[in-house]
Amino acid sequence: MDAEGRILAASKFLLQAPPGEINDVLNDVRNIVSDDDVLQSGVLPALREYNLAQFITADVPGHQHQCIVSEAARLKPTEEVEGEEEEGDRFWDPRSRTSFRFDHLSLEASDPQSIEPEGESEPFRAALETATVAYLAAHFQSGVASVFSVAGNADQFIIQVVANKYNPANFWSGRWRSEYTVDLAERTLSGKILLNVHYYEQGNVQLETNHTISLALPPTITAESAAPSAPKVLALIETEEGKYQESLGDTYQEMGEKTFKGLRRALPMTRSKLDWDKVLGYKLGAELSSNKGGFAGAS
């Protein structure tokens, strides 16, 4: 396989990396490429795509909180910086009104700059952010949320939430992502929940599932009443996410009681449980029985 083929293969592996294991996958594909310089430049587009899709979080320079690095957070390049390379992408954190440069390889934010939000949409966006942070604290043990106004549309807002749980000591990791678009003009709340779980103790099992949501906003939610309206939006999200989690619990229970049991017999053909501590004894007894006639003939 030539260098281009190895880079392509490495990029595909990276895009399929389970939550929290991107560095492990990157270290493994180094053996495929066998050239660190080529690897770093060749897989950078894949790393960028992975980071944006997975809602990778970054420490906001100069502040004590994290924000989400995503397509919604990316600042569109201006004419002055149009020629910058992809690793020069700038993102912004509306909560602190800070933009920063993000390195998709080291996952570090740098070069912070102040940025002013759009004045017309900021009151409702800020109210949504306050309600989202409160929702995050109530329902996610370790999560990060960002709320953005859509450039050029004062009636649209994007809410993003990500929560990661990594437990390599017990061979599992998981990531919850949810994204919602609030459209005050169309009176809709639409979004999706994406869940990734990886369990790899003496095996390799991954769960990837997604759930879409589309709701009509009640008439009481308006831009003019930002403070009381924002918690109502999060109440709708809370209800839908609660329903989805309950459905997942029901699915897991059904899998345990029906699906997995259907894959194998509960008991062997003898209808009695096998005593695994005596397996070697069973095998030895079977061999002696099969050789009994031979021993008798030899005597």
Salt bridges, closest charged atoms under 4 A:
GLU21 OE2 - HIS198 ND1 2.78
ASP36 OD2 - ARG30 NH2 2.68
GLU71 OE2 - ARG74 NE 3.08
GLU84 OE1 - ARG101 NH1 3.31
ASP89 OD2 - ARG48 NE 2.54
ASP93 OD2 - HIS65 NE2 2.73
ASP111 OD2 - ARG90 NH1 2.82
ASP111 OD2 - ARG101 NH2 3.34
GLU116 OE1 - ARG97 NH1 3.21
GLU122 OE2 - ARG97 NH2 3.93
GLU122 OE1 - ARG125 NE 2.88
GLU129 OE2 - ARG125 NH1 2.98
GLU238 OE2 - HIS139 NE2 2.81
GLU240 OE2 - LYS243 NZ 3.84
